[in-house]
Amino acid sequence: MRGRKPFYRRFLSEMKYSDLPAVLLVTTVWCYWFGVGVMIVRARHRTRDLAGLVPEQSFERAMWVIWIPLVIAWIVLPWLSLNRASGWFSVPQFAKEEAPYAALRWLAAATGLACLAMTAWCWSRMGKDWRMDVSEKRKGTLITDGLFSYVRHPIYSLSMLLMICSAIIIASPPMLLVAAVHLVLMNLKARHEERHLLATHGEPYAQYLRRTGRFFPRLGAQTS
């Protein structure tokens, strides 16, 4: 129709300063999952499988029933918050109007960007050993340097932190629910992987377990 602005121009003209943390979050989360897609394609090219997109083990296949809708919700909910002035999917008014919380949203947005950057480093470091599930077919390399020298699951730690940032920035009931479920799933996934890696790598992994934390660095532990 003549005189009607394109969608993106209407969005930019209507967007307020208080919406910018959510815009940064949308960009960060979409880049994060685009990066996961790139890693899957690369793994497919190298190994001719889907890098765990379809898990080998029944435990993880059951987890994926919850995980896939959760990822979709994580991608969609921040975007929906930008298009809802009110309702369950919108950012609560206090989050935009209360100065301390508004500042916290900006801090969360910056932290989310840092999580994305550090996650990209972890993906690069894992290289051909990166995959989404536990594989019985490939032993893989035990990586213990860089961020992996401090925590056993830096990618999961960063994913959890990015999810917490998402919950802070959006603060809608659906986003808070998604965040809670995500944190539980990450704990279950990490523990499952540790059992598998201990059985696969034996004593070297047992020593690695003793000197590192699951999601947070172990204070006073030796990293060498």
Salt bridges, closest charged atoms under 4 A:
ASP19 OD1 - LYS96 NZ 3.27
ASP49 OD2 - ARG131 NH1 3.40
ASP49 OD2 - ARG138 NH1 2.85
GLU56 OE2 - ARG131 NH2 3.83
GLU60 OE2 - LYS189 NZ 3.11
ASP129 OD1 - LYS128 NZ 3.85
ASP133 OD1 - ARG131 NE 2.65
GLU136 OE2 - HIS196 ND1 3.92
ASP145 OD1 - ARG125 NE 2.95
GLU193 OE1 - HIS153 ND1 3.87
GLU193 OE2 - LYS189 NZ 2.49
GLU194 OE2 - ARG152 NE 3.01
GLU194 OE2 - HIS153 NE2 2.87
GLU194 OE1 - ARG214 NH2 2.84
GLU203 OE2 - ARG210 NH2 2.83
